[in-house]
Amino acid sequence: MSMRALIFGLVTTLLAQAQIPGIPAVPGLSSEPKNPDASTYALLSEVKSIAPGQKFSVALALTHQEGWHSYYKNPGGIEDSPSITWKLPAGFQAGEMQWPTPHVADPAFQMDEANPEKAYTYSNSDGFFITEITAPADLKVGSTVTIIAVAKWQICKESCVNEKAVISLELPVAAAAEIDPTHQDAFTKGRADQPKASDLTFEIHKSSGSLQLLISGAQAMTNTHFISDHKMIMPSANMNARAEGDVFLIDLKTRKELFSGETIQPSENLSGILTFSDSSGKRSVRVPSTAIVKAPAPPLAFAKFLPVLLGMFFGGLILNLMPCVFPVIGIKILGFVQQAGQDKKKIILHGVLFTLGVLVSFWILSGILFAARQAAGGEEFGWGYQLQNKWVVLGLMMLMFIMALNLFGVFEIGTSATSVGGNLQNKQGLSGSFFSGFLATMVATPCSGPFLGAAIGAAIVLPPVQFFTAFTVMALGLSVPYLLMSIFPKLVDYLPRPGAWMETFKQGMSFLLFATTGYLLWIYAGIIDLDHALKPILGLSIVALACWIYGRWTGYAKPKKTRLIASVLALALLVFGIFFSGHIKQGVTWETWSEERVEELLEEDTPVFVDFTAKWCALCQVNKGNAYSDEVVQLMKERGIVALKADKTKADPKIEAALDELGRTAIPVNVLYVPGKDLIITPEVLTSDYLLKLFRENTEESKVEK
């Protein structure tokens, strides 16, 4: 119990025992005290008659005596807000109650004088609560309908009083609705007192447990206060907005409980009313339901951002050493020279346009990545964040593994390096140089696994400007050799000759990706539980087989029929391997076995199912995959069967002794213990049907005494 709740309990107990002169009652505690200052109320209709299928408005009008007040939907404290339960004829539908902007007032007392709070109240005749009702289309003209409202509200002054009224309206049905001029002014004022829609835009950011309301579109803003519809926002007296550029910010404090001890459930969205003053006077605008999102990552300081940029630049530069890129450099520069003749300016222009092509393609790729980040949760899509998602980890693991097999030479993607260089060389003119640069990025991408992973990890959590800057620098790293050699064509002579070293380099890079695959497999096993780790291991083997078939039998030297069969088979195995790795059923919840635990459960009249197993036991893993269907798991829950696992992956003398007592030496061994019955040792091979029959026949009377 919190200190506030304890204080609240003590105060309420004292006030319940006696009325102490000079001490006001705590709001929300008074039940039905005699109150000569009771509110007056009425149920008003905006129309004298209603029409079939048309909407019309009614209002609960409350008038409080001097000093008394009722409350907004979020009173700020523990008080009760007005509510209406409608009793309508068949086919009628009532909308949401519309709330006027409340007064931001001081509460009866402050729990913390150092951090004062506000209450949201209605005094005098400000409590005018409009509800829109829709009549059914088949309503008969000439009939009369009765609308009944059961209204409840609480009024407070020095103490609080709960009030209730059952109010009715009789309205005739006519072909056309007729406005009631008697109440027209009241409804006009009532709507004027409601918060207005505005052209302001709102965002709510969370950071380190606190929230900020960001307001865009205002020229000036003073005397601000945010009246939240949700109680999780503390109604702090100080909600002054501060300007940061073109945006105004209000710091919002949150709370998890009221001082009465009532727990407040957190919300992922906030709505409410913003009151403020500007050049036009005092304003009250509606804040629509707005999602609470993580605050954007602050820009890295230049000292921290510089290493990221250097890493991205050298990552792009190293891409030029890939076998599918390196041979293109000299070919392309010589192509520039041949197209431009000896005009140095034209040669440089070809290099610049080639660089621009690389930049544009990188911007497109990074734009796709940025869109994926935003779709997955905006700034929360960090390198650590996505590794909490099972499917993201599985996808990355498979991608890294396939790219590793590609670099190792198990199969090739697309055309060879030589043909790609030829295609680039055949493009003519300045536009050809641009699209050659564009294509160079696409050609480099399949070979860039060891570097793209690190680049994405560093850049994906950056704010937008630094995010795109980082990928731009990486593009410059890829394109800078072309640009330099366009300016100094003789540098081509100093390039090392393409040769066997390039294939060796490529295969060496594959081991970085194999290691990354192992790391991701370790993470994936932690997500799905180590007991299920065999499935992704086998799944990776199936994917490797698919890649081997593709690389072995889809080359152009093979007959067309052979290539087609191999491609279909490789695709089928690839899809199956990924699906097999991802299809993990979280079935039985196993506890660790011990003799003491078995005896304890049997003494509690609880049936026990023990699985003597090991990771190296192949049949044990088959049983786990086949026998424990959803129906079996549900039946075990219904019958209260506790599952215990005796894992002898490592030598365990206690498990060996238990197996000796059962007369068994090899596993798997599965045993059902039912209080009052002899233990049952199952066959070695388990099926779902067998377990269903076993549990149904032997656990129905598990509580019968011997």
Rosetta blueprint (number, residue, H / E / L):
1 M L
2 S L
3 M H
4 R H
5 A H
6 L H
7 I H
8 F H
9 G H
10 L H
11 V H
12 T H
13 T H
14 L H
15 L H
16 A H
17 Q H
18 A L
19 Q L
20 I L
21 P L
22 G L
23 I L
24 P L
25 A L
26 V L
27 P L
28 G L
29 L L
30 S L
31 S L
32 E L
33 P L
34 K L
35 N L
36 P L
37 D L
38 A L
39 S L
40 T E
41 Y E
42 A E
43 L E
44 L E
45 S E
46 E L
47 V E
48 K E
49 S E
50 I E
51 A L
52 P L
53 G L
54 Q L
55 K E
56 F E
57 S E
58 V E
59 A E
60 L E
61 A E
62 L E
63 T E
64 H L
65 Q L
66 E L
67 G L
68 W L
69 H E
70 S E
71 Y E
72 Y L
73 K L
74 N L
75 P L
76 G L
77 G L
78 I L
79 E L
80 D L
81 S L
82 P L
83 S E
84 I E
85 T E
86 W E
87 K E
88 L L
89 P L
90 A L
91 G L
92 F L
93 Q E
94 A E
95 G L
96 E L
97 M L
98 Q E
99 W L
100 P L
101 T L
102 P L
103 H E
104 V E
105 A E
106 D L
107 P L
108 A L
109 F L
110 Q L
111 M L
112 D L
113 E L
114 A L
115 N L
116 P L
117 E E
118 K L
119 A E
120 Y E
121 T E
122 Y E
123 S E
124 N L
125 S L
126 D L
127 G E
128 F E
129 F E
130 I E
131 T E
132 E E
133 I E
134 T E
135 A L
136 P L
137 A L
138 D L
139 L L
140 K L
141 V L
142 G L
143 S L
144 T E
145 V E
146 T E
147 I E
148 I E
149 A E
150 V E
151 A E
152 K E
153 W E
154 Q E
155 I E
156 C E
157 K L
158 E L
159 S L
160 C E
161 V E
162 N E
163 E E
164 K E
165 A E
166 V E
167 I E
168 S E
169 L E
170 E E
171 L E
172 P E
173 V E
174 A L
175 A L
176 A L
177 A L
178 E E
179 I E
180 D L
181 P H
182 T H
183 H H
184 Q H
185 D H
186 A H
187 F H
188 T H
189 K H
190 G H
191 R H
192 A H
193 D L
194 Q L
195 P L
196 K E
197 A L
198 S L
199 D L
200 L L
201 T E
202 F E
203 E E
204 I E
205 H E
206 K E
207 S E
208 S L
209 G L
210 S E
211 L E
212 Q E
213 L E
214 L E
215 I E
216 S E
217 G L
218 A L
219 Q L
220 A L
221 M L
222 T E
223 N E
224 T E
225 H E
226 F E
227 I E
228 S E
229 D L
230 H L
231 K L
232 M L
233 I E
234 M L
235 P L
236 S E
237 A L
238 N L
239 M L
240 N L
241 A L
242 R E
243 A E
244 E E
245 G L
246 D L
247 V E
248 F E
249 L E
250 I E
251 D E
252 L E
253 K L
254 T E
255 R L
256 K L
257 E E
258 L L
259 F L
260 S L
261 G L
262 E L
263 T E
264 I L
265 Q L
266 P L
267 S L
268 E L
269 N E
270 L E
271 S E
272 G E
273 I E
274 L E
275 T E
276 F E
277 S E
278 D E
279 S L
280 S L
281 G E
282 K E
283 R E
284 S E
285 V E
286 R E
287 V E
288 P E
289 S E
290 T E
291 A E
292 I E
293 V E
294 K E
295 A L
296 P L
297 A L
298 P L
299 P L
300 L L
301 A L
302 F H
303 A H
304 K H
305 F H
306 L H
307 P H
308 V H
309 L H
310 L H
311 G H
312 M H
313 F H
314 F H
315 G H
316 G H
317 L H
318 I H
319 L H
320 N H
321 L H
322 M L
323 P L
324 C L
325 V L
326 F H
327 P H
328 V H
329 I H
330 G H
331 I H
332 K H
333 I H
334 L H
335 G H
336 F H
337 V H
338 Q H
339 Q H
340 A H
341 G L
342 Q L
343 D L
344 K H
345 K H
346 K H
347 I H
348 I H
349 L H
350 H H
351 G H
352 V H
353 L H
354 F H
355 T H
356 L H
357 G H
358 V H
359 L H
360 V H
361 S H
362 F H
363 W H
364 I H
365 L H
366 S H
367 G H
368 I H
369 L H
370 F H
371 A H
372 A H
373 R H
374 Q H
375 A H
376 A L
377 G L
378 G H
379 E H
380 E H
381 F L
382 G L
383 W L
384 G L
385 Y L
386 Q H
387 L H
388 Q H
389 N L
390 K H
391 W H
392 V H
393 V H
394 L H
395 G H
396 L H
397 M H
398 M H
399 L H
400 M H
401 F H
402 I H
403 M H
404 A H
405 L H
406 N H
407 L H
408 F H
409 G L
410 V L
411 F L
412 E L
413 I L
414 G L
415 T L
416 S L
417 A H
418 T H
419 S H
420 V H
421 G H
422 G H
423 N H
424 L H
425 Q H
426 N H
427 K L
428 Q L
429 G H
430 L H
431 S H
432 G H
433 S H
434 F H
435 F H
436 S H
437 G H
438 F H
439 L H
440 A H
441 T H
442 M H
443 V H
444 A H
445 T H
446 P H
447 C H
448 S L
449 G H
450 P H
451 F H
452 L H
453 G H
454 A H
455 A H
456 I H
457 G H
458 A H
459 A H
460 I L
461 V L
462 L L
463 P L
464 P H
465 V H
466 Q H
467 F H
468 F H
469 T H
470 A H
471 F H
472 T H
473 V H
474 M H
475 A H
476 L H
477 G H
478 L H
479 S H
480 V H
481 P H
482 Y H
483 L H
484 L H
485 M H
486 S H
487 I H
488 F L
489 P H
490 K H
491 L H
492 V H
493 D H
494 Y H
495 L L
496 P L
497 R L
498 P L
499 G L
500 A H
501 W H
502 M H
503 E H
504 T H
505 F H
506 K H
507 Q H
508 G H
509 M H
510 S H
511 F H
512 L H
513 L H
514 F H
515 A H
516 T H
517 T H
518 G H
519 Y H
520 L H
521 L H
522 W H
523 I H
524 Y H
525 A H
526 G H
527 I H
528 I H
529 D L
530 L H
531 D H
532 H H
533 A L
534 L H
535 K H
536 P H
537 I H
538 L H
539 G H
540 L H
541 S H
542 I H
543 V H
544 A H
545 L H
546 A H
547 C H
548 W H
549 I H
550 Y H
551 G H
552 R H
553 W H
554 T L
555 G L
556 Y L
557 A L
558 K L
559 P L
560 K H
561 K H
562 T H
563 R H
564 L H
565 I H
566 A H
567 S H
568 V H
569 L H
570 A H
571 L H
572 A H
573 L H
574 L H
575 V H
576 F H
577 G H
578 I H
579 F H
580 F H
581 S H
582 G H
583 H L
584 I L
585 K L
586 Q L
587 G L
588 V L
589 T L
590 W E
591 E E
592 T E
593 W L
594 S L
595 E H
596 E H
597 R H
598 V H
599 E H
600 E H
601 L H
602 L H
603 E H
604 E L
605 D L
606 T L
607 P L
608 V E
609 F E
610 V E
611 D E
612 F E
613 T E
614 A L
615 K L
616 W L
617 C L
618 A H
619 L H
620 C H
621 Q H
622 V H
623 N H
624 K H
625 G H
626 N H
627 A L
628 Y L
629 S L
630 D H
631 E H
632 V H
633 V H
634 Q H
635 L H
636 M H
637 K H
638 E H
639 R L
640 G L
641 I L
642 V E
643 A E
644 L E
645 K E
646 A E
647 D E
648 K L
649 T L
650 K L
651 A L
652 D L
653 P H
654 K H
655 I H
656 E H
657 A H
658 A H
659 L H
660 D H
661 E H
662 L L
663 G L
664 R L
665 T L
666 A L
667 I L
668 P L
669 V E
670 N E
671 V E
672 L E
673 Y E
674 V L
675 P L
676 G L
677 K L
678 D L
679 L L
680 I E
681 I E
682 T L
683 P L
684 E L
685 V L
686 L L
687 T L
688 S H
689 D H
690 Y H
691 L H
692 L H
693 K H
694 L H
695 F H
696 R H
697 E H
698 N H
699 T L
700 E L
701 E L
702 S L
703 K L
704 V L
705 E L
706 K L
